[in-house]
Amino acid sequence: MAPFTHKPVSEQRERHSSMQEQCWERDTLHPALEKSPERPIGKASGINLDETGKARFTTVSGVEINRLYTGANLPEEFDVPVPGAPPYTRGIHASGYRGKLWTMRQFSGFASPEETNQRYKYLLANGGSGLSVAFDLPTLMGCDSDDSESEGEVGKCGVAIDSLEDMETLFNGIDLEHTSVSMTINSPANILWAMYLAVAEKQGADWTRLAGTLQNDILKEYIAQKEYIYPPAPSMRLVVDTFEFGVRHTPRFNPISISGYHIREAGSTAQQELAFTIYDGVEYVEWALRRGLRVDDFAPRLSFFFNSHNDFFEEIAKFRAARKIWYRLMTERFGAKNPRSQWMRFHTQTAGVSLTAQQPKNNIARVAIQALAAVLGGTQSLHTDSFDEALALPTEEAARIALRTQQILAYESGIADVADPLGGSYFVERMTLDMEQGAFEYFEKLDALGGMVRAIEQGFPQKEIAEASYVYQRAVEAGEKIIVGVNEFAIDEQPHPILYIDESVRESQSQKLRRLRAERSNEAVRRSLDSLCRAADREPKAVESGVSEANTMPYLLDCVWAYATVGEIAGALKNVFGAYQEISIA
């Protein structure tokens, strides 16, 4: 692809704008500053200083912000597009949210499948329009609840799912054919998806009508979240297996949510989140094409997942740039013809890393600002964090307030009545262009490294994020970035009541596993696992359509129907693929 370029501002226009700004500074700004100077400089001011001692206003990511933005900050040929038209900077839908509001999801899961099922029914009854499943750490790592590695973690950060029996309980009384379900699961994603599909089939649901999203983004695990099991190459093979299977059997279900959220939570800048996330998408497309899939067959079901942090305009610019970049990549790099392949559809979650344990109710305001940025940026679905998540899993009251925040934005604020109301803003459009340019600069580096898998193996994205995180933390500790209630405006406060998950969940899940293993056909489990291992040990053949013989999904479904457990299935695949050991970065 050609480097990112924009025709520079003409000399005449730049000269005119410069004179205009000089007059403004002389006649309007300086008299105003004499009466009311800009915010004080120094510790606890929220402002950095440059080498001359001059104040530098910066975004959360450290990007410098000018005092004033005018037409001179935009390229000579710059034109504001319309919503619903390429390159989709202003949104993929012409009418914005006037036709359909964003899906209001609440990421939820805790303790046992029975308890989480009751929370889901509560959220749906209170106006939620989709479910987002949070799994506990043992499930995320492919371990059963009674595994020694699971001790102290069962049901703590999400719901414990060990077998198809648990998945049946999780969705008991919930019509999967008419309820969109997102599942945040990565290394064992294909296992949990097989369980979901089996439950849908038991309900009598038509797979072609199922809607939802499987996170399934293993690249960001190596980059940021670190919940991996197998090495990158076989893990990528499993991801492409879900693409291939989904094209044939679940045309409305997104087989992946390419996730920048965790990259941002690990400490990246907004620019790095944008670049690394979209380039992860490039890597998945490359691997799927090598399998023999046609880009317009699978690309319409690729979805993305972004973080919405505190810096309001920076986040909006990030979302707008993301759509424009993806359009350009899909048309110029991959030759996609289907407009739906060119659309970037994304889910957004407010920034968990921004939530504070100190004065936790301050987080309600943070979440509202972040949610507002996501909506003004054109998200397709949204999860709002609960104010107590820095302390523990959300209480019912906190989860309800988080959902009500979305509903107030949707029905009371008026922001859903206009498509991309910030389009044409000098500031927002300049930041959008800068985000786009910065992303393509990162893409050139990643291409030179041989792609994202090779870059991960060399520690490139990990090191970039670590350095950005360090710079931000130093700014907080120096008082250059203010965290209200933490490094400024702190108070003595009483402990806040939290939701506590005790060890009884592990014992309950372990009892279920003992009973399951006694009642199921263990011979059927053994045969299904053996067949899975044989398929995993073969290279899937490139296919023009359909599902290759060595695609693991049909074999995983056989294992699930035999009531093999998550740990047994993941363990069998580990015997074939091996386990990943992370490299250290200097």
C-alpha positions in Angstrom: 0.0 0.0 0.0 1.1 3.6 -0.7 2.3 5.5 2.4 -0.3 7.7 4.1 -0.2 11.1 2.5 -2.4 14.2 2.4 -1.8 17.3 0.2 -0.3 19.9 2.5 -2.0 23.2 3.2 -1.2 25.7 0.4 1.2 28.5 1.2 -1.4 31.1 0.6 -3.9 29.5 2.9 -1.3 28.8 5.6 -0.2 32.5 5.4 -3.8 33.7 5.7 -4.5 31.4 8.6 -1.3 32.4 10.3 -2.2 36.1 10.1 -5.7 35.4 11.3 -4.4 33.5 14.3 -1.9 36.3 15.1 -4.7 38.8 15.1 -6.8 36.6 17.3 -3.9 36.2 19.8 -3.2 39.9 19.9 -6.7 41.3 20.0 -8.7 38.5 21.8 -6.5 35.9 23.5 -3.8 38.1 25.3 -6.4 40.5 26.9 -8.3 37.5 28.1 -5.2 35.8 29.5 -4.3 39.0 31.4 -7.7 38.8 33.2 -7.8 35.0 33.5 -4.5 33.1 33.0 -4.6 29.5 31.9 -4.5 26.8 34.6 -1.5 27.0 36.9 1.7 25.1 36.0 3.4 22.6 38.2 2.5 19.6 40.3 -1.2 18.7 40.5 -2.0 20.9 37.5 -2.5 18.1 35.0 -0.2 19.9 32.6 3.3 18.9 31.4 6.2 21.3 30.9 8.4 21.3 27.8 12.2 22.0 28.0 11.6 25.7 28.0 9.1 25.6 30.9 6.1 26.3 28.7 2.9 24.5 29.6 2.0 21.5 27.4 -1.6 20.3 27.4 -1.7 16.6 26.4 -4.1 13.8 25.9 -4.2 10.8 28.2 -1.8 9.2 25.6 0.6 12.1 25.8 -0.3 13.7 22.5 0.2 17.5 22.6 -3.0 19.6 22.1 -3.0 23.0 20.5 -4.8 25.9 22.1 -6.8 26.5 18.9 -7.7 24.5 15.8 -8.8 26.1 12.6 -9.1 25.1 8.9 -5.4 25.6 8.6 -4.9 22.5 10.6 -6.6 20.4 7.9 -5.2 19.5 4.5 -5.9 21.7 1.5 -8.2 19.1 -0.2 -9.9 17.9 3.0 -13.6 17.2 2.7 -16.0 15.9 5.3 -17.7 12.8 4.0 -21.3 11.8 4.7 -22.3 9.0 7.1 -22.9 5.6 5.6 -20.6 6.2 2.6 -16.9 5.2 2.0 -14.5 5.6 3.8 -17.1 5.4 6.6 -15.2 7.9 8.8 -18.6 9.2 10.0 -20.2 5.7 10.5 -21.3 2.7 8.5 -25.0 3.6 8.8 -26.4 6.6 7.0 -28.9 7.4 9.7 -26.6 6.7 12.7 -28.7 5.5 15.6 -32.0 6.9 14.4 -32.8 3.6 12.8 -31.4 1.3 15.5 -29.7 2.0 18.8 -26.4 0.3 19.7 -26.7 -3.0 21.5 -26.6 -2.6 25.2 -24.5 -5.4 26.6 -23.4 -5.9 30.2 -20.3 -8.1 30.6 -21.4 -10.4 33.4 -20.5 -13.8 34.9 -19.6 -14.9 38.4 -19.6 -17.9 40.7 -21.7 -20.8 39.4 -23.7 -21.1 36.1 -26.9 -21.1 38.2 -26.1 -17.7 39.8 -25.0 -16.2 36.5 -28.1 -17.4 34.7 -30.2 -15.5 37.3 -28.1 -12.3 36.7 -28.6 -12.7 32.9 -32.4 -12.9 33.3 -32.3 -9.8 35.6 -30.3 -7.8 33.0 -32.6 -8.8 30.1 -35.7 -8.0 32.2 -34.2 -4.5 32.9 -33.7 -3.5 29.3 -30.4 -5.2 28.3 -30.5 -6.2 24.6 -27.6 -8.7 24.6 -25.6 -10.9 26.8 -21.8 -10.8 27.3 -20.3 -13.8 29.1 -17.4 -13.4 31.5 -15.6 -16.7 32.2 -13.5 -17.3 35.3 -9.7 -17.7 35.0 -9.6 -21.5 35.1 -12.0 -21.6 32.1 -10.0 -18.9 30.3 -6.9 -21.0 30.7 -8.5 -24.3 29.7 -8.6 -25.8 33.2 -11.4 -27.7 35.0 -12.6 -26.4 38.4 -11.1 -29.3 40.2 -7.7 -28.9 38.7 -5.0 -28.0 41.2 -4.1 -25.0 39.1 -7.7 -23.6 39.6 -7.5 -23.4 43.4 -8.6 -19.9 44.6 -9.8 -18.8 41.2 -13.0 -20.7 40.5 -15.9 -18.3 39.9 -13.9 -15.3 41.1 -13.5 -13.2 37.9 -16.4 -14.8 35.9 -18.5 -17.9 35.7 -17.1 -21.4 36.0 -17.9 -23.6 32.9 -16.5 -27.1 32.9 -18.8 -29.0 30.5 -21.8 -28.9 28.2 -23.9 -29.4 31.3 -22.7 -26.1 32.8 -23.4 -24.3 29.5 -26.9 -25.7 29.5 -27.5 -24.3 32.9 -25.9 -20.9 32.0 -28.5 -20.4 29.2 -31.4 -22.2 30.8 -34.6 -20.3 30.0 -32.8 -17.9 27.6 -33.9 -18.2 23.9 -30.5 -18.3 22.1 -32.1 -17.9 18.6 -33.4 -14.5 19.7 -30.7 -13.3 22.1 -27.4 -12.0 20.9 -24.6 -13.5 22.9 -21.0 -12.4 23.2 -18.4 -14.7 24.8 -15.1 -13.3 26.1 -12.9 -16.4 25.6 -9.7 -16.9 23.7 -7.4 -19.9 23.9 -10.3 -22.3 24.5 -12.7 -20.2 22.4 -13.5 -23.0 19.9 -14.3 -25.4 22.8 -16.8 -23.0 24.5 -18.3 -22.1 21.1 -18.9 -25.7 20.4 -20.7 -25.9 23.8 -22.8 -22.9 22.9 -23.7 -24.4 19.6 -24.7 -27.6 21.2 -27.0 -25.9 23.7 -28.6 -23.9 20.9 -29.2 -27.2 19.0 -30.7 -28.8 22.1 -33.1 -25.8 22.3 -34.1 -26.4 18.7 -32.5 -23.2 17.5 -31.5 -22.8 13.8 -27.7 -22.2 13.8 -28.1 -19.9 10.7 -30.2 -17.5 12.9 -27.8 -17.3 15.9 -26.3 -13.9 16.5 -23.4 -12.9 18.7 -19.7 -12.8 18.9 -16.8 -15.0 20.0 -13.8 -13.0 21.2 -11.4 -15.6 19.9 -8.5 -13.1 19.5 -5.4 -15.0 20.4 -2.9 -12.4 19.1 -3.8 -9.9 21.8 -3.2 -12.6 24.4 0.4 -12.8 23.5 0.6 -9.0 23.2 -1.2 -8.0 26.4 -3.5 -10.2 28.4 -1.3 -13.3 28.6 -4.1 -15.9 28.8 -2.7 -18.3 26.2 -2.2 -22.0 26.1 -0.7 -23.1 22.8 2.0 -21.5 20.6 1.0 -18.8 18.1 1.0 -20.8 14.9 -1.4 -23.7 16.1 -3.5 -21.1 17.9 -3.9 -19.2 14.7 -4.9 -22.4 12.9 -7.7 -22.9 15.5 -8.9 -19.4 14.9 -9.1 -19.9 11.1 -11.0 -23.2 11.8 -13.7 -21.1 13.4 -13.8 -18.7 10.4 -14.1 -21.6 8.0 -16.8 -23.4 10.1 -18.7 -20.1 10.7 -18.9 -19.3 7.0 -20.6 -22.6 6.3 -22.8 -23.0 9.4 -23.4 -19.7 11.4 -23.5 -16.9 8.8 -24.9 -14.3 11.4 -22.4 -15.1 14.2 -19.1 -13.2 14.4 -16.3 -15.8 14.8 -13.9 -13.2 16.2 -13.8 -9.9 18.0 -10.4 -8.4 17.3 -9.7 -6.8 20.6 -7.8 -3.6 21.3 -9.4 -3.4 24.7 -6.8 -5.5 26.5 -4.0 -3.8 24.7 -5.2 -0.5 26.1 -5.7 -2.0 29.6 -2.1 -3.1 29.5 -1.0 0.5 29.2 -0.8 1.3 25.5 -1.6 4.7 24.1 -4.8 5.2 22.0 -2.5 5.2 18.9 -1.0 1.9 19.8 -4.4 0.4 20.6 -5.6 1.4 17.2 -2.6 0.3 15.2 -1.9 -3.1 16.9 -5.6 -4.0 16.9 -6.2 -3.3 13.3 -3.0 -5.0 12.3 -4.0 -8.1 14.2 -7.0 -8.0 11.9 -4.7 -7.9 8.9 -2.9 -11.0 10.3 -6.1 -12.9 10.7 -7.2 -12.1 7.1 -3.8 -13.2 5.8 -4.0 -16.5 7.5 -7.6 -17.1 6.3 -6.7 -16.3 2.8 -3.8 -18.8 3.0 -6.4 -21.4 4.1 -8.2 -20.8 0.8 -11.1 -18.7 2.1 -12.4 -15.9 0.0 -12.2 -12.5 1.6 -15.8 -11.6 0.9 -17.0 -14.8 2.4 -15.6 -14.3 5.9 -14.7 -10.6 6.2 -18.3 -9.4 6.7 -18.3 -11.3 10.0 -15.1 -9.9 11.4 -15.8 -7.6 14.3 -13.6 -5.4 16.5 -13.6 -4.5 20.2 -12.1 -1.2 21.5 -11.5 0.5 24.8 -13.1 3.9 25.6 -10.8 5.8 27.9 -11.1 9.1 29.7 -9.8 11.5 27.0 -13.0 12.3 25.3 -12.0 13.7 21.9 -9.0 11.4 21.5 -11.3 8.3 21.8 -13.8 9.7 19.3 -11.0 10.4 16.8 -9.7 6.8 17.4 -13.0 5.3 16.6 -13.5 7.4 13.5 -10.0 6.7 12.2 -10.5 2.9 12.7 -13.3 2.7 10.2 -11.5 4.7 7.6 -8.3 2.6 8.0 -10.2 -0.7 7.8 -12.0 0.5 4.7 -8.7 1.3 3.0 -7.0 -1.9 4.0 -9.9 -4.1 2.9 -10.2 -2.4 -0.5 -6.6 -1.6 -1.4 -4.7 -4.5 0.4 -7.2 -7.3 0.1 -9.5 -6.3 -2.8 -12.7 -6.8 -0.9 -15.8 -6.0 -3.1 -18.6 -6.6 -0.7 -19.4 -3.3 1.2 -19.9 -5.4 4.4 -16.4 -6.6 4.1 -15.3 -3.0 4.1 -17.3 -2.0 7.2 -15.6 -1.9 10.5 -18.2 -3.0 13.1 -17.0 -2.8 16.7 -18.1 -3.2 20.3 -16.8 -0.8 22.9 -16.2 -1.2 26.6 -15.5 1.6 29.0 -12.0 1.6 30.5 -11.7 -0.8 33.4 -8.1 0.4 34.0 -9.4 3.9 34.6 -11.7 2.8 37.5 -10.4 3.6 41.0 -10.9 1.7 44.3 -10.7 5.1 46.0 -14.0 7.0 46.0 -15.5 4.3 43.7 -18.7 6.3 43.0 -16.5 8.7 41.0 -16.4 5.9 38.5 -20.0 6.5 37.6 -19.0 9.9 36.1 -15.9 8.3 34.3 -18.0 5.6 32.8 -20.7 8.1 31.5 -18.0 10.2 29.8 -16.4 7.1 28.2 -19.7 5.8 27.1 -20.6 9.1 25.6 -17.3 9.1 23.6 -18.1 5.5 22.3 -21.5 6.5 21.1 -20.3 9.7 19.4 -17.6 7.6 17.9 -20.2 5.3 16.3 -20.0 2.0 18.2 -22.3 -0.9 17.3 -22.6 -2.2 20.9 -21.5 -1.0 24.3 -20.7 -2.3 27.7 -20.5 0.1 30.6 -18.4 -0.9 33.6 -19.9 -1.0 37.0 -18.6 1.6 39.5 -17.3 -1.1 42.0 -15.3 -3.2 39.6 -11.9 -1.9 40.9 -12.9 -3.6 44.2 -14.7 -6.8 43.1 -17.2 -8.3 40.7 -20.2 -5.9 40.3 -23.1 -5.9 42.8 -26.6 -6.0 41.3 -27.1 -2.3 42.1 -23.8 -1.4 40.4 -24.7 -3.4 37.3 -28.1 -1.7 37.1 -26.5 1.8 37.3 -24.1 0.8 34.5 -27.0 -0.3 32.3 -29.1 2.8 33.2 -26.1 5.0 32.1 -26.5 3.7 28.6 -30.3 4.1 28.7 -30.0 7.7 29.8 -27.6 8.4 26.9 -29.9 6.7 24.4 -33.2 8.1 25.5 -32.6 11.4 27.3 -29.4 13.0 26.0 -30.3 13.5 22.3 -27.0 12.3 21.1 -28.5 9.4 19.2 -30.6 11.8 17.0 -27.8 12.9 14.7 -25.2 10.8 12.8 -21.7 11.8 13.7 -22.5 15.3 15.2 -18.8 16.1 15.6 -18.0 15.6 11.9 -16.4 18.7 10.6 -14.9 19.8 13.9 -11.4 21.1 13.2 -10.1 19.5 16.3 -11.7 16.1 15.9 -10.9 15.9 12.2 -7.3 16.8 12.8 -7.0 14.1 15.5 -8.7 11.6 13.2 -6.1 12.3 10.5 -3.2 12.0 13.0 -4.6 8.7 14.3 -4.8 7.4 10.7 -1.3 8.5 9.8 0.2 7.1 13.0 -1.5 3.7 12.4 0.0 3.4 8.9 3.4 4.2 10.2 3.1 1.3 12.7 1.9 -0.9 9.8 5.1 -0.3 7.9 7.1 -1.4 10.9 5.0 -4.5 11.4 5.2 -5.4 7.7 9.0 -5.1 7.9 9.1 -7.5 10.8 7.1 -10.1 8.8 3.6 -9.7 10.3 2.2 -9.7 13.7 3.0 -13.3 14.7 6.7 -12.6 13.9 6.5 -9.2 15.7 5.2 -10.9 18.8 7.9 -13.5 18.7 10.4 -10.6 18.6 8.6 -8.8 21.4 7.9 -5.6 19.4 4.4 -4.8 20.4 5.0 -5.9 24.0 7.9 -3.5 24.4 6.1 -0.6 22.8 3.2 -1.0 25.3 5.5 -1.5 28.3 7.3 1.8 27.5 4.0 3.7 27.0 2.7 2.3 30.3 5.9 3.4 32.1 5.7 6.9 30.8 2.0 7.3 31.8 2.7 5.9 35.3 5.5 8.4 35.8 3.2 11.3 34.8 0.6 10.2 37.3 3.2 9.8 40.1 4.6 13.2 39.3 1.2 14.8 39.4 1.3 15.8 35.8 -1.8 13.6 35.1 -4.5 13.9 37.7 -6.6 10.9 38.9 -9.4 12.5 41.0 -9.5 10.9 44.4 -6.1 9.2 44.0 -3.3 11.7 43.5 -5.6 14.7 44.1 -8.8 15.4 46.0 -8.3 12.3 48.2 -10.4 11.8 51.3 -10.7 9.3 54.2 -13.5 7.0 53.3 -15.5 4.0 54.6 -15.1 0.6 53.0 -17.6 0.0 50.2 -19.8 -3.2 50.3 -18.6 -5.7 47.7 -19.8 -9.0 46.1 -17.7 -11.8 47.6 -17.3 -15.2 46.0 -16.2 -17.8 48.5 -14.6 -21.2 47.9 -18.0 -23.0 48.0 -18.2 -22.5 44.2 -15.1 -24.7 43.6 -16.5 -27.5 45.8 -19.9 -27.3 44.0 -18.3 -27.5 40.6 -16.0 -30.3 41.7 -19.0 -32.3 42.9 -20.6 -31.8 39.5 -17.5 -33.0 37.7 -17.3 -36.2 39.9 -20.9 -37.0 39.1 -20.5 -36.2 35.4 -17.5 -38.5 35.0 -19.3 -41.3 36.8 -22.5 -41.0 34.7 -21.2 -40.3 31.1 -19.7 -42.8 28.7 -16.0 -42.4 29.4 -15.2 -44.6 26.4 -17.1 -42.2 24.1 -15.1 -39.3 25.7 -11.9 -41.2 24.9 -12.8 -41.9 21.3 -13.9 -38.3 20.7 -10.6 -36.9 22.2 -8.5 -39.3 20.1 -10.3 -38.3 16.9 -9.8 -34.6 17.8 -6.0 -35.2 18.3 -5.7 -37.0 15.0 -7.4 -34.0 13.2 -5.3 -31.5 15.1 -2.2 -33.3 14.0 -3.0 -32.9 10.3 -2.6 -29.8 8.3 -6.0 -28.5 7.1 -6.2 -28.4 3.3 -6.9 -25.1 1.5 -10.5 -25.1 0.3 -12.5 -22.9 -2.0 -15.7 -23.5 0.0 -17.0 -25.7 2.8 -14.9 -27.0 5.7 -11.6 -28.8 5.3 -11.2 -32.4 6.6 -8.9 -31.4 9.4 -11.0 -28.5 10.7 -11.2 -29.2 14.4 -14.7 -27.8 15.0 -16.7 -30.9 14.0 -14.4 -33.0 16.3 -14.8 -30.5 19.1 -18.6 -30.8 18.8 -18.3 -34.6 19.1 -16.2 -34.1 22.3 -18.7 -31.7 23.7 -21.7 -34.0 23.0 -19.8 -36.8 24.8 -19.6 -34.4 27.8 -15.8 -34.1 27.7 -14.7 -31.3 29.9 -12.9 -28.0 29.0 -9.8 -29.3 30.8 -9.8 -32.6 29.0 -10.3 -31.1 25.6 -7.7 -28.3 26.1 -5.3 -30.9 27.5 -5.7 -33.2 24.5 -4.9 -30.3 22.1 -1.9 -29.3 24.3 -0.5 -32.8 23.8 -0.6 -32.1 20.0 0.4 -28.4 19.9 2.5 -28.0 23.0 2.4 -25.1 25.4 3.6 -21.6 24.8 6.4 -20.1 26.8 6.6 -16.3 26.6 9.8 -14.6 25.6 11.3 -11.9 27.8 11.6 -8.4 26.5 14.6 -6.2 27.4 
